[in-house]
Amino acid sequence: MHALLIGATGATGKDLLDLLLKDDSYHKVDIFVRRNLDIQHEKLKIHIINFDIPEQWKHLVKGDVLFSCLGTTLKAAGGKEAQWIVDYDYQYQFAKFARQNNVNNYVLVSSGFSSPNSPFYYTRMKGQLEEAVKALGFSKLTIFNPPVLIRKNSDRTAEVAGLKAIQFFNRIGIFRSQNPLPTEILAQAMINSAKTKEYGIFTLKGKAIWKCAETN
């Protein structure tokens, strides 16, 4: 299989890239990044692109499956408008070009509690992206709605605090469905989901993600 990946520099993306390069099912892995990475592998092709100039790279979005782990925080982006560009515009345009280039399998990392009608900006944005990519007509679309993620060496203050709070509630029997998820488990589930033969639109949450990660 030929894998395409955006968001390879994030926590989930790094784990996913590592697993893809080790997986014999994938003979080629193309990643699309803003700057070069200090990594070499016989299966890996690094495309350094300007996301804002799709005319320069849209013809390269060709393969068997597109994995999307792209995303940023409101603080890192500097505002809602800038975050929308990364979390919605870039991901949607990549999905659109992939579909135009006959990529039929798309695996998207969204967020927990996503909904196009959410009263909260972030989860509403994610929900609207989900609805938009559903309309593109992929033969197989798998959307992951993970709970709080356990990222290695995370420096996101709010995320770390939220993780500690969820873990506390888990210990006293509350919010078990939102058991924090290590990014490497999410990455493995993404790879496994892409290999299944079923077609259609699938949404995986909570325990379903753990179960998918265990599937061989």
Phi, psi and omega in degrees: 000154179247114183260142172244141184219129168242145184090026185289347182265352177278175184299309179293318180299320179296315179295320180295316179300316180301316181291321179297319181291335179271346186273120182291347178289341182250119180267344181210138179228117176255129175242150182239115188224164179281328182219160184293150178249149180274068181210138178227140178200145184298335181269348191266133172238120181259121176255114177269115189229164168257109183302337183276356179235072184298337180300336182277341187224351187299332179289347181272350184278072182226134180172198182264327182210138176253124175255131180237114176242015187291142178173161178215174177260161179298321180294314181294323181287327180096006179158167184295319182298316180292323178294322179300319181301316181284310188281336180246298188302309183297317181292319180294316182294324177295316178297319181297314181291325176300315180295320178297331180265018174068028167281124188253355185235119183231129179241117187241129170271116178254231179210160174295146178064020178294142178195135179295346180250014181297143176284351182258135186306308187296310182289332175291317178300315180296319179295322178292324176296317179303314180295323181293316182285333175300325183284352182282342174085034174296142176297326178220124179230120178243121182250127178258126175248077186285155172284198178303131182267143174265103180263138178296128176055040181295138177248015179276106186303312182296322180294315180298317179295318178296320179298315180297322180294314179297318180297323177296313180296324177300320182294333179257015172087017181247145177061037180299329180292344179253032177304125183307145188241121176295143183297330180291330176289317177300316181298317179295320178297322178298315180296315181297321182295326182290338184273343182292153186270352180290148178241152182133197179251126182233139177237123183246133180226161170038242184299330180296328178290316178301316181296319179296324180294334182273348183285131179264000000 
